[in-house]
Amino acid sequence: MLANQRQQDYDRQIASWLLLCAAVIFGMIMLGGATRLTGSGLSMVEWKPLMGVIPPLGQEAWQETFDKYKQYPEYLKVNRGMDLDGFKSIFMYEYLHRVLGRLIGVLFFVPMVFFAMKGRVRAGVMPKLWILFLMGGLQGLLGWFMVKSGLVDNPRVSQYRLTSHLGLAVAIYAYMLWVAFDLLFPQGKGRHPQATYSRVLTILVYLMILSGGLVAGTRAGFAYSTWPLMGTSFVPPGLYALDPVWLSMFEDITTIQFNHRMFAYLLFGLAHLLAWRSWRSGLPARGGLAMGLLLVALWLQVIMGISTLLLHVPVWLAVAHQGGAVALLTAALFASHVLVKQSS
């Protein structure tokens, strides 16, 4: 009995640490959005995994860093004439983004080793922690791979690489939360009738976030600042105009924004349907809270999404919209965990 109580205490410690890491990753995703929206993502033209934690020190170091930036397309085609003070302002967004990524690695790795050496990690959890650590390392590599795509000819990163970078960050966050939920909440005796439906909804929210990555990567959010119409019609002309047709989903601005809107309408309906069917079927402990959080997060995200369009994508609101997407995924994950694993 004492050993079981002790392990439960250890589980709560590890879950608290994972939730802290997830919160910092949430902040990292928000900062990444701000870095992109302020045009700061290509300001650091070198990748120094170790020495990159030290910013330029002194006027000479700043000027040297600025001179390197001047050799690349973003300065030559977009920011020609920028002075050193202007460069410092965009540099700091990307610098803080990279430093926070390194801090997350330390915040995760050091406690993981400590908990493992102390024998506090429940059987079967350690492999999951190693998977998270390896995913984090891959995320760093993918981030530089993304930046490199904007240092060649076109001073914009590839929407494919940006979406992959965002998608992996969100996947790490989601998996970390799921492991923490497993440690915090006891396994129920059965699955709720809507358990599979809740998992499907969670996957769809994740795919919606990837759709948003394509909108961000192609700047499709600036194309139509109207709602519910796109311009003068609900279905705009020129949809799926590329050859081959499927390429329009990834590279045609009109199609990308239209698909993102349609995806939002679909999720809005399915989330309300899940909540209604779950309440009809009877909810386990925490079920009412989970469904309430899901609907609140959904409505806030819809309001922020529409407002972002109508106000022509202001930075602060676009960043909030990206954070709202992750908050909605969090609520969907929690609801899914309640229905899949906590139902009695």
C-alpha positions in Angstrom: 0.0 0.0 0.0 2.8 2.4 0.9 4.7 1.6 -2.2 1.6 2.2 -4.3 1.0 5.6 -2.6 4.6 6.5 -3.1 4.4 5.7 -6.9 1.3 7.8 -7.2 3.2 10.7 -5.6 6.0 10.2 -8.1 3.4 10.1 -10.9 2.1 13.5 -9.9 5.6 14.9 -9.7 6.4 13.7 -13.2 3.0 14.8 -14.6 3.5 18.3 -13.1 6.9 18.5 -14.7 5.4 17.5 -18.1 2.6 20.0 -17.8 5.2 22.7 -17.1 7.2 21.7 -20.2 4.0 21.7 -22.2 3.1 25.2 -21.0 6.6 26.4 -22.1 6.1 24.7 -25.5 2.7 26.5 -25.7 4.6 29.8 -25.2 7.2 28.7 -27.8 4.4 28.1 -30.4 3.1 31.6 -29.6 6.5 33.2 -29.9 7.1 31.3 -33.2 3.9 32.8 -34.5 5.0 36.3 -33.5 8.4 35.7 -35.1 6.8 34.8 -38.4 4.2 37.6 -38.4 6.8 40.3 -37.6 9.0 39.0 -40.5 11.8 38.1 -38.1 12.3 34.4 -38.9 15.1 34.9 -41.4 17.1 37.4 -39.4 19.6 34.8 -38.1 21.3 33.4 -41.1 23.5 30.9 -39.3 22.7 27.9 -37.2 24.9 27.5 -34.2 23.3 24.9 -31.8 25.8 25.7 -29.0 27.3 29.1 -29.5 24.0 30.5 -30.9 22.8 31.0 -27.3 25.1 34.1 -27.1 23.8 37.2 -28.8 26.0 39.7 -30.5 27.9 41.7 -27.8 29.0 45.2 -28.6 28.6 47.4 -31.7 31.2 45.6 -33.7 29.6 42.2 -33.2 26.2 43.6 -34.1 27.5 45.2 -37.3 29.2 41.9 -38.3 25.9 40.0 -37.8 24.0 42.7 -39.8 26.5 42.5 -42.6 25.9 38.8 -42.9 22.2 39.3 -43.0 22.7 41.9 -45.8 24.0 39.1 -48.1 20.7 37.2 -48.1 17.5 37.7 -50.2 15.3 39.1 -47.4 17.5 42.1 -47.0 18.2 42.5 -50.8 14.5 42.1 -51.8 12.5 43.1 -48.8 14.4 45.1 -46.2 17.0 47.0 -48.3 17.8 50.2 -46.5 17.1 48.8 -43.1 19.3 50.3 -40.4 21.1 48.5 -37.6 18.4 49.4 -35.0 15.7 47.9 -37.3 17.7 44.8 -37.7 18.1 44.4 -33.9 14.3 44.5 -33.5 13.7 41.6 -35.8 16.8 39.7 -34.7 15.6 39.5 -31.1 12.4 37.7 -32.0 14.2 34.9 -33.7 17.0 34.9 -31.1 14.5 34.5 -28.3 12.7 31.8 -30.2 15.9 29.8 -30.7 17.1 30.3 -27.1 13.7 29.2 -25.7 14.0 26.1 -27.8 17.3 25.3 -26.2 15.9 26.0 -22.7 13.0 23.6 -23.3 15.6 20.9 -24.1 17.3 21.5 -20.8 14.1 21.8 -18.9 13.0 18.4 -20.3 16.3 16.4 -20.3 17.7 17.2 -16.9 14.6 16.3 -14.8 14.0 13.2 -17.0 17.5 12.0 -16.1 16.9 12.8 -12.4 13.6 11.0 -12.3 15.1 8.0 -14.1 18.1 7.8 -11.8 15.9 8.1 -8.7 13.7 5.2 -10.0 10.5 7.4 -9.9 9.4 6.7 -13.5 6.5 4.2 -13.7 7.2 1.1 -15.9 6.3 1.8 -19.5 6.7 5.6 -19.2 10.4 5.9 -19.8 10.3 5.0 -23.5 7.6 7.6 -24.0 9.9 10.2 -22.4 12.7 9.2 -24.7 10.4 9.5 -27.7 9.5 13.1 -26.6 13.2 14.0 -26.2 14.0 12.7 -29.7 11.1 14.5 -31.2 12.4 17.7 -29.6 15.8 17.2 -31.2 14.2 16.6 -34.6 12.2 19.8 -34.1 15.4 21.8 -33.8 16.7 20.3 -37.0 13.5 20.9 -38.8 13.4 24.5 -37.7 16.8 25.2 -39.3 15.7 23.2 -42.4 12.7 25.5 -42.6 14.8 28.7 -42.3 17.2 27.5 -45.0 14.4 27.5 -47.5 14.1 31.3 -47.2 17.8 31.9 -47.5 18.2 31.0 -51.2 16.2 33.0 -53.8 12.7 33.7 -52.4 12.9 35.4 -49.0 10.0 33.4 -47.6 10.2 30.0 -46.0 8.5 27.1 -47.7 4.9 26.6 -46.5 5.6 22.9 -46.5 8.5 23.2 -44.1 6.7 25.8 -42.0 3.7 23.6 -41.6 5.9 20.6 -40.8 7.7 22.6 -38.2 4.4 23.8 -36.6 2.9 20.3 -36.9 5.8 18.6 -35.1 5.8 21.3 -32.3 2.1 20.7 -31.7 2.5 16.9 -31.9 5.2 17.1 -29.2 2.9 19.2 -27.1 -0.1 16.9 -27.6 1.8 13.7 -26.8 3.3 15.3 -23.7 -0.1 16.3 -22.4 -1.5 12.8 -23.1 1.4 11.2 -21.1 0.7 13.6 -18.2 -3.0 12.9 -18.3 -2.2 9.2 -18.1 -0.2 9.8 -14.9 -2.7 12.1 -13.3 -6.0 10.4 -13.9 -6.7 6.8 -13.1 -7.8 4.3 -15.7 -11.6 3.7 -15.7 -13.3 0.3 -16.2 -14.6 1.0 -19.7 -14.8 3.3 -22.7 -17.5 5.9 -23.2 -19.7 5.2 -26.3 -18.4 8.5 -27.8 -14.7 7.6 -27.2 -13.8 6.9 -30.8 -15.7 10.0 -32.0 -13.7 12.1 -29.6 -10.4 10.8 -30.9 -11.5 11.5 -34.5 -12.4 15.1 -33.4 -9.0 15.5 -31.8 -7.2 14.4 -35.0 -9.4 16.8 -37.0 -8.4 19.7 -34.8 -4.7 18.8 -35.3 -5.3 18.7 -39.1 -7.0 22.1 -38.8 -3.8 23.4 -37.2 -1.8 22.1 -40.2 -4.3 23.8 -42.5 -3.6 27.0 -40.6 0.1 26.4 -41.2 -0.5 26.4 -44.9 -2.5 29.7 -44.6 0.4 31.3 -42.7 3.0 29.9 -45.1 1.3 31.3 -48.2 -0.1 34.4 -46.5 -3.5 33.3 -47.6 -5.1 35.1 -44.6 -4.6 38.4 -46.4 -6.4 37.4 -49.5 -10.0 37.8 -48.4 -10.8 40.1 -45.5 -14.5 39.4 -45.6 -16.8 37.0 -43.8 -18.9 34.9 -44.3 -18.3 35.7 -48.0 -15.0 35.4 -49.7 -15.1 38.6 -51.7 -18.6 38.8 -53.2 -19.5 35.1 -52.9 -19.4 32.2 -50.5 -17.6 30.0 -53.0 -15.0 32.3 -54.7 -14.0 31.9 -58.4 -10.7 30.2 -59.1 -10.9 27.3 -56.7 -8.7 24.4 -57.5 -7.4 26.1 -60.6 -3.8 24.7 -60.6 -2.7 21.8 -62.6 -2.7 19.2 -61.2 -5.8 20.0 -59.2 -4.6 18.6 -55.9 -1.7 21.0 -55.9 -4.2 23.8 -55.3 -4.8 22.6 -51.7 -1.2 23.4 -50.9 -0.2 26.3 -53.2 -3.2 28.2 -54.4 -4.0 31.0 -51.9 -7.8 31.1 -52.7 -8.2 27.4 -52.3 -6.1 27.3 -49.1 -8.2 29.9 -47.4 -11.4 28.4 -48.6 -10.4 25.0 -47.3 -9.4 26.4 -43.9 -12.9 28.1 -43.6 -14.7 24.9 -44.6 -12.6 22.9 -42.1 -13.6 25.4 -39.4 -17.3 25.0 -40.2 -17.0 21.2 -40.1 -15.2 21.2 -36.7 -17.7 23.6 -35.3 -20.6 21.3 -36.1 -18.8 18.1 -35.1 -17.7 19.4 -31.7 -21.2 20.5 -30.8 -22.5 17.1 -32.0 -19.9 15.3 -29.8 -20.9 17.4 -26.8 -24.6 16.7 -27.3 -24.2 13.0 -27.9 -21.8 12.7 -24.9 -24.3 14.4 -22.5 -27.1 12.2 -23.8 -25.0 9.0 -23.2 -24.0 10.1 -19.7 -20.7 11.6 -18.8 -18.1 10.2 -16.4 -16.4 12.3 -13.7 -14.8 15.4 -15.2 -16.8 14.8 -18.4 -19.0 17.9 -18.0 -15.9 20.0 -17.4 -14.2 18.5 -20.4 -17.1 19.2 -22.7 -17.6 22.7 -21.3 -13.9 23.6 -21.9 -14.1 22.2 -25.4 -17.1 24.4 -26.4 -15.6 27.5 -24.8 -12.3 27.0 -26.5 -14.2 26.4 -29.8 -16.3 29.5 -29.6 -13.3 31.7 -28.7 -11.3 30.3 -31.5 -14.1 30.9 -34.0 -14.5 34.5 -32.8 -10.7 35.1 -33.0 -10.5 33.5 -36.5 -13.2 35.7 -37.9 -11.8 38.8 -36.3 -8.4 38.1 -37.6 -9.8 38.0 -41.1 -11.9 41.1 -40.8 -9.1 43.2 -39.2 -6.7 42.1 -41.9 -4.4 39.9 -39.7 -3.1 42.2 -37.0 0.0 40.6 -35.4 -1.4 40.4 -31.8 -4.7 38.8 -32.9 -3.1 36.4 -35.3 -0.8 35.2 -32.5 -3.8 34.8 -30.2 -5.6 32.9 -32.9 -2.6 30.5 -33.2 -2.6 30.1 -29.4 -6.3 29.5 -29.5 -5.9 26.6 -31.9 -3.5 25.0 -29.5 -5.9 25.7 -26.6 -8.7 24.0 -28.6 -6.5 21.0 -29.2 -5.8 20.9 -25.4 -9.5 20.9 -24.7 -10.1 18.2 -27.3 -7.3 16.0 -25.9 -8.6 16.3 -22.4 -12.2 15.5 -23.5 -10.8 12.5 -25.5 -8.8 11.3 -22.5 -11.9 11.5 -20.3 -14.0 9.5 -22.7 -11.3 7.0 -23.8 -9.6 6.2 -20.5 -11.5 7.7 -17.5 -14.9 6.4 -18.3 -16.2 3.9 -15.8 
